[in-house]
Amino acid sequence: MYQTNYTVDKAANSIKAERTFAAQLPLVWRAWTEKEILDQWWAPKPWKAETKTLDLRPGGVWLYAMSGPDGEKHWSKLEYTEVVHEQLYTGHSVFCDEHGMPATGMNASKWHVQFIGEGDITHVTTTLTFQTAADMERLIAMGFEGGFAMGHSNLDEYLQQHAV
């Protein structure tokens, strides 16, 4: 199975996560852009993702909570700035409350997620860019790399069950 590979660029305040998935592009795209599928894999176990709203278009928002086994919820919002079907999406992500109001103490990060299909596999490159090095380091310290890799493993399981 494939691994998630990370590159941290301190000069650019960015983290790049690259992963290949054993599924065709249309299914991988749907898994990243449809709330019913996202909620099945996005959170590292035993956490669960719970989407409140997802409107995949420029200016649209994905508002969701990471719900823990003890009932705690951590909310995030991604506001889409660009969407090119089965190719990429970009947006600004921020921690927030359940109404989408940004939390204090951390600036939004820019997300650029690119999809490249090659037959029965799909390459996904996620690049997060931060306003400051401190914001990037804070997300890394929160366990972003391990949590994102666990989510990718959850997606692998989903894709194995639903690939044609």
DATA-V50205 format. One record per residue. PHI is phi as a letter, one per 40 degrees, with the letter a starting at -180 (none if undefined). PSI is psi in degrees with one decimal (999 if undefined). OMEGA is omega in radians with two decimals (none if undefined). Layout:
BEGIN
PHI,PSI,OMEGA + PHI,PSI,OMEGA
END
This chain:
BEGIN
none,160.7,-3.08 + c,156.1,3.11 + b,156.8,2.99 + c,126.1,3.12 + b,133.3,-3.10 + b,144.5,2.97 + b,122.6,3.07 + b,122.3,3.13 + b,97.3,-3.08 + c,-32.7,3.14 + c,-34.2,-3.11 + c,0.2,-3.07 + f,51.2,-3.09 + b,154.9,3.03 + b,129.6,3.07 + b,127.7,3.07 + b,122.9,-3.13 + b,135.5,-3.12 + a,139.3,3.03 + b,136.4,3.13 + b,141.6,-3.12 + c,67.4,3.10 + a,157.3,-3.14 + c,154.0,-3.06 + d,-46.8,-3.08 + d,-40.3,3.14 + c,-41.5,3.13 + c,-43.7,3.09 + d,-47.8,3.13 + c,-39.2,-3.13 + c,-28.7,-3.14 + c,-10.5,-2.98 + b,-1.7,3.11 + b,125.8,-3.01 + d,-34.9,-3.11 + c,-32.1,3.12 + c,-43.6,3.13 + d,-43.9,-3.10 + c,-18.1,-3.14 + c,-16.1,-3.04 + b,-19.9,-2.94 + c,-38.4,-3.05 + c,143.9,3.04 + c,134.8,3.14 + c,142.4,0.17 + c,9.4,3.09 + c,160.3,3.10 + b,144.5,3.01 + c,138.6,3.10 + b,107.0,-3.12 + c,127.5,3.04 + c,-41.3,3.10 + a,145.6,3.05 + a,117.7,-3.14 + b,94.1,-3.01 + c,86.2,3.08 + a,157.4,3.07 + d,128.3,-3.06 + g,-13.5,3.10 + c,168.5,-3.02 + b,142.4,2.89 + b,112.3,3.12 + b,121.3,-3.06 + a,162.0,3.08 + b,144.8,2.91 + c,114.4,-3.07 + b,125.3,-3.11 + c,167.1,-3.09 + c,-18.6,3.13 + c,13.9,3.07 + g,-2.9,3.13 + c,151.0,3.14 + b,135.6,3.05 + b,117.9,-3.03 + c,147.0,3.05 + a,154.6,3.12 + b,133.9,3.01 + b,118.8,3.06 + c,117.6,-3.09 + c,135.1,3.07 + b,-26.4,3.12 + a,139.2,3.07 + b,119.9,3.04 + b,109.6,-3.01 + d,126.2,3.09 + f,19.9,3.06 + b,-51.1,-3.08 + a,161.7,2.84 + a,152.5,3.08 + b,160.7,3.10 + a,177.6,3.10 + b,127.5,-3.08 + b,139.4,3.14 + a,146.3,2.97 + c,144.7,-3.00 + a,-175.0,3.00 + c,-177.3,-3.06 + c,-9.4,3.10 + b,1.6,3.14 + g,5.3,3.11 + c,124.3,-3.07 + d,140.9,3.07 + c,152.8,3.12 + c,154.2,3.01 + h,-10.0,3.12 + a,132.0,3.13 + c,163.1,3.07 + c,149.7,3.01 + b,152.3,3.09 + c,131.4,3.11 + b,135.0,3.02 + b,113.7,-3.08 + b,118.5,-3.07 + b,140.5,-3.10 + b,129.6,3.07 + b,115.8,3.13 + c,138.7,3.05 + b,85.8,-3.13 + g,-117.0,-3.07 + c,10.6,3.07 + b,156.2,3.12 + b,130.5,3.09 + c,130.4,3.10 + b,126.0,3.08 + b,120.5,3.13 + b,120.7,3.11 + b,123.2,3.08 + b,129.6,3.11 + b,134.3,-3.03 + b,153.6,3.10 + c,-35.4,-3.11 + b,157.2,3.07 + c,-35.2,-3.13 + c,-40.0,3.10 + c,-42.7,3.13 + c,-46.8,-3.13 + c,-36.0,3.13 + c,-44.0,-3.14 + c,-40.3,3.09 + c,-44.3,-3.14 + c,-26.9,3.11 + c,-4.6,3.10 + g,22.7,-3.09 + d,-49.7,-3.03 + c,-47.6,3.12 + c,-42.3,3.14 + c,-40.5,3.13 + c,-40.6,3.10 + c,-39.7,3.10 + c,-40.7,3.07 + c,-42.6,3.10 + c,-38.7,3.09 + c,-39.2,3.06 + c,-40.0,3.12 + c,-39.8,3.06 + d,-46.4,-3.14 + c,-46.2,3.12 + d,-48.1,-3.09 + c,-37.1,3.10 + c,-36.5,-3.10 + c,-23.5,-3.00 + b,-2.8,3.13 + c,148.3,-3.13 + c,999,none
END
